[in-house]
Amino acid sequence: MNHYAAPLRDIRFALFDVLDVESLYARLGLDAAQRDVLDAVLDEGARFTETVLAPLYQSGDAEGCHFDPDTGAVTAPKGFKRAYEQYVDAGWAGITAPEAYGGQGLPDSLGIALKEMIDAANLSWGNYPLLSHGATEALRHHGEDWQREVFLRPIVEGRWTGTMCLTEPHCGSDLGLLRTRAEPQPDGSYAITGTKIFITGGEHDFTDNIVHLVLARLPDAPAGTKGISLFIVPKMKVAKDGSVGERNAVRCGSIEHKMGIHASATCVMNFDGARGWLIGQPNKGLNAMFTMMNTARLAVGVQGLGLIDRAFQNALRYARERLQMRALSGAKFPDLPADPIIVHPDVRRMLLTCKALGEGGRLLAYHAGTLVDVIEHGTDADERRRADELLSFLTPIVKACLTEWSVECTYHALQVFGGHGYVREWGMEQLARDARITTIYEGTTGIQALDLLGRKILQQQGAGMRQFLSMIEGFCREQQHNPALAEFILPLAEKAREWGELTLHIGKRASADADEIGAAAVDYLFYSGYVALAYWWARAVAGAEAGNAGDAFKLAKRETARFYFQRILPRTLAHAAAIRAGKDSLLGIPAEAFDA
Ligand SMILES: Cc1cc2nc3c(=O)[nH]c(=O)nc-3n(C[C@H](O)[C@H](O)[C@H](O)COP(=O)(O)OP(=O)(O)OC[C@H]3O[C@@H](n4cnc5c(N)ncnc54)[C@H](O)[C@@H]3O)c2cc1C
């Protein structure tokens, strides 16, 4: 049996001791976010995810979703709908949404902590409400007044859910290829026709209505990404006065049979002249969709975080109980027939990798959440702009690194179980299968890397990166005489320096040959992720030393930081070497000679 206990202690450490969100919320005027409220939300979130969602994790995987080809109806596994009702009744759906639309207006960083618990407890279930959050953001920022009035409240209250319909059979990463058409109608609406595939939560039995946000082309649209518009297409037609009418011409054609997340419905959606409404400007759909995609990218990064934590918890428990062989230096538990496997260095390597990437990753992701708080609630325009710059730089790192690390860590955790990890009973193979999709949807790792290096660094002159580097430099300066931090500060400062140098190196090469960007991108992304995590691990040690946590907690943070600096951070050496190798080692073989 796979178990989940919300890591409340480390969540609180990250939020309160390292990120000091209490001061931030006070500064942003978030008066409702007092410590007692935050604690109550976290405690209740832990209870809900541990007792309602986690017990459905393995049963949902075994049962999967059901599709009725006659009606196009999709039914989630047993217990999922009831769990959603409990989620809505408890007010979780709109916890961070604006009060004006029925939300509770609590900070997004708190929402990210809750989301981590949801994803760790039940990744598939968490996918149903996930895109509602993105739809809320897209409507808030780009919708017309009547669209906000009519669609936002039911989504925020959880009575309707949202989807994001981008992908088509021939078009995934390259949205410029999409073909779905939107014909203007005399009443100002549009008739949407086309097929979207892989649509998460495209159909389900949780709510009466589902609001699809669909990318499509107007008849006179220019080719490529400059000719894409965004439309809102509800499953049940909705009039401008909010009244719900008949069924719209959108139907689920089938659901996918997948490697993992069996309980999350992945739908082929057929739009057959469905009635929709334009959101934002014609041909500017990608701008509006980016609002949604950025929210969703952070959210998928948090999925990776949840999976790492759950995999680690289960592996740790097993490593303490499973008895095999003796420690090489002699029995550590002589009264037992063999030592628990946690004594073996290689098992510790796997456990510590999960712990270091998970706990460090929590700070990386929650910090991104605090930037959303500033953007949403800050009153100083310059501060909001800077937060936006930094967040857009960090988003591909959070998305791609946390998900890639979740693939790595769920495999380590499975390995800790030996053969028992490979069989279904313990749920470790499910975690590994479920993790795999996170590096693919919401833009693959390769696409995130191009976004980071191509757009955020080279096109935007690295404004967000410069901010992050100056955060590192400021911290190193502040802590330079702190003996407790000495072993971390020098290597961190050195890595920050090398990061800047590598960036300039790629920039120079890229100005002569754009293929150098693609050749360096993924290594650069990982390099960035590992340096960012080194910063957060150094901050974690400082936070633990300064706080009033017990000695065991301080020791665990310090030793994990040491492990990180000595055994994970050196991965940057390989990435830097690959970056310096340039494009030739990748592009030397002509495509037709690969199998020569
Ligand atoms: C379970 C599941 C749920 C999903 N949910 C949704 C959803 O709700 N809504 C939605 O719209 N879509 C959804 N998707 C689709 C998902 O976002 C796409 O699968 C993903 O964006 C990749 O597109 P693709 O599959 O067409 O791969 P392709 O774009 O064909 O890419 C194939 C490979 O080529 C690489 N590649 C492509 N171009 C480049 C480049 N320029 N440089 C470097 N590498 C490149 C990619 O990284 C990838 O490794 C979902 C997919 C799955 C499997």
PDBQT file of the ligand as one rigid body, heavy atoms in Angstrom, charges set to zero:
ROOT
HETATM    1  C1  LIG A 601      -1.915  12.851 -20.956  1.00  0.00    +0.000 C 
HETATM    2  C2  LIG A 601      -1.824  14.102 -21.780  1.00  0.00    +0.000 A 
HETATM    3  C3  LIG A 601      -2.568  15.207 -21.416  1.00  0.00    +0.000 A 
HETATM    4  C4  LIG A 601      -2.517  16.369 -22.208  1.00  0.00    +0.000 A 
HETATM    5  N1  LIG A 601      -3.347  17.445 -21.905  1.00  0.00    +0.000 NA
HETATM    6  C5  LIG A 601      -3.450  18.448 -22.811  1.00  0.00    +0.000 A 
HETATM    7  C6  LIG A 601      -4.462  19.454 -22.663  1.00  0.00    +0.000 A 
HETATM    8  O1  LIG A 601      -5.221  19.475 -21.686  1.00  0.00    +0.000 OA
HETATM    9  N2  LIG A 601      -4.582  20.394 -23.642  1.00  0.00    +0.000 N 
HETATM   10  C7  LIG A 601      -3.770  20.406 -24.734  1.00  0.00    +0.000 A 
HETATM   11  O2  LIG A 601      -3.956  21.264 -25.582  1.00  0.00    +0.000 OA
HETATM   12  N3  LIG A 601      -2.805  19.474 -24.899  1.00  0.00    +0.000 NA
HETATM   13  C8  LIG A 601      -2.634  18.502 -23.963  1.00  0.00    +0.000 A 
HETATM   14  N4  LIG A 601      -1.674  17.538 -24.139  1.00  0.00    +0.000 N 
HETATM   15  C9  LIG A 601      -0.773  17.628 -25.280  1.00  0.00    +0.000 C 
HETATM   16  C10 LIG A 601       0.653  17.990 -24.872  1.00  0.00    +0.000 C 
HETATM   17  O3  LIG A 601       0.704  19.312 -24.403  1.00  0.00    +0.000 OA
HETATM   18  C11 LIG A 601       1.548  17.710 -26.090  1.00  0.00    +0.000 C 
HETATM   19  O4  LIG A 601       1.622  16.307 -26.217  1.00  0.00    +0.000 OA
HETATM   20  C12 LIG A 601       2.911  18.328 -25.938  1.00  0.00    +0.000 C 
HETATM   21  O5  LIG A 601       2.831  19.727 -25.982  1.00  0.00    +0.000 OA
HETATM   22  C13 LIG A 601       3.872  17.848 -27.040  1.00  0.00    +0.000 C 
HETATM   23  O6  LIG A 601       3.291  17.921 -28.311  1.00  0.00    +0.000 OA
HETATM   24  P1  LIG A 601       3.328  16.638 -29.267  1.00  0.00    +0.000 P 
HETATM   25  O7  LIG A 601       2.849  15.483 -28.472  1.00  0.00    +0.000 OA
HETATM   26  O8  LIG A 601       2.604  16.940 -30.506  1.00  0.00    +0.000 OA
HETATM   27  O9  LIG A 601       4.856  16.402 -29.552  1.00  0.00    +0.000 OA
HETATM   28  P2  LIG A 601       5.696  17.130 -30.729  1.00  0.00    +0.000 P 
HETATM   29  O10 LIG A 601       5.454  18.581 -30.688  1.00  0.00    +0.000 OA
HETATM   30  O11 LIG A 601       5.481  16.405 -31.981  1.00  0.00    +0.000 OA
HETATM   31  O12 LIG A 601       7.181  16.878 -30.204  1.00  0.00    +0.000 OA
HETATM   32  C14 LIG A 601       7.841  15.617 -30.362  1.00  0.00    +0.000 C 
HETATM   33  C15 LIG A 601       9.251  15.753 -29.787  1.00  0.00    +0.000 C 
HETATM   34  O13 LIG A 601       9.974  16.719 -30.536  1.00  0.00    +0.000 OA
HETATM   35  C16 LIG A 601      10.506  17.705 -29.676  1.00  0.00    +0.000 C 
HETATM   36  N5  LIG A 601      10.480  18.998 -30.349  1.00  0.00    +0.000 N 
HETATM   37  C17 LIG A 601       9.520  19.523 -31.128  1.00  0.00    +0.000 A 
HETATM   38  N6  LIG A 601       9.888  20.723 -31.581  1.00  0.00    +0.000 NA
HETATM   39  C18 LIG A 601      11.104  20.977 -31.077  1.00  0.00    +0.000 A 
HETATM   40  C19 LIG A 601      12.036  22.064 -31.170  1.00  0.00    +0.000 A 
HETATM   41  N7  LIG A 601      11.777  23.162 -31.892  1.00  0.00    +0.000 N 
HETATM   42  N8  LIG A 601      13.202  21.967 -30.496  1.00  0.00    +0.000 NA
HETATM   43  C20 LIG A 601      13.483  20.892 -29.757  1.00  0.00    +0.000 A 
HETATM   44  N9  LIG A 601      12.659  19.846 -29.631  1.00  0.00    +0.000 NA
HETATM   45  C21 LIG A 601      11.486  19.887 -30.282  1.00  0.00    +0.000 A 
HETATM   46  C22 LIG A 601       9.626  17.691 -28.443  1.00  0.00    +0.000 C 
HETATM   47  O14 LIG A 601      10.308  18.179 -27.294  1.00  0.00    +0.000 OA
HETATM   48  C23 LIG A 601       9.289  16.211 -28.339  1.00  0.00    +0.000 C 
HETATM   49  O15 LIG A 601      10.306  15.551 -27.647  1.00  0.00    +0.000 OA
HETATM   50  C24 LIG A 601      -1.668  16.402 -23.332  1.00  0.00    +0.000 A 
HETATM   51  C25 LIG A 601      -0.892  15.289 -23.666  1.00  0.00    +0.000 A 
HETATM   52  C26 LIG A 601      -0.983  14.149 -22.925  1.00  0.00    +0.000 A 
HETATM   53  C27 LIG A 601      -0.187  12.942 -23.365  1.00  0.00    +0.000 C 
ENDROOT
TORSDOF 0
